[in-house]
């Protein structure tokens, strides 16, 4: 089981099922904020979350499609740094191919390593 990453601070915990709503939103209080919508995602544990260091706050959304397509987009808040936005997508050449969750996690690690080189 991957280490637990912190959820976005703009939302209630995913376990509580009670996300904070943004009453200033033009859609009214029934629409969650972007931070809340990404923080409550439960499908990304093996994707970008798996390639993100412990101690970072993260909010993500995931998707999948034909040809083994798998994708994830995330906002990650490293401790004491500005947030990092990362989108990763992979696909295969064969219809019905299985998606590679570990490929997304590995690409995340490579991207974070490259960004830390500056």
Buried (B, 14 or more C-beta within 10 A) or exposed (E): EEEEBBBBEBBBEBEEEEBBBBEEEEEEEEBBBBBBBBBBBEBBBBBBBBBBBEEBBBBBBBEEEEEBBBBBBBBBBBEEEEBBEBEBBBBBEEEEEEBBBEBBBBBBBEBBEEEEEE
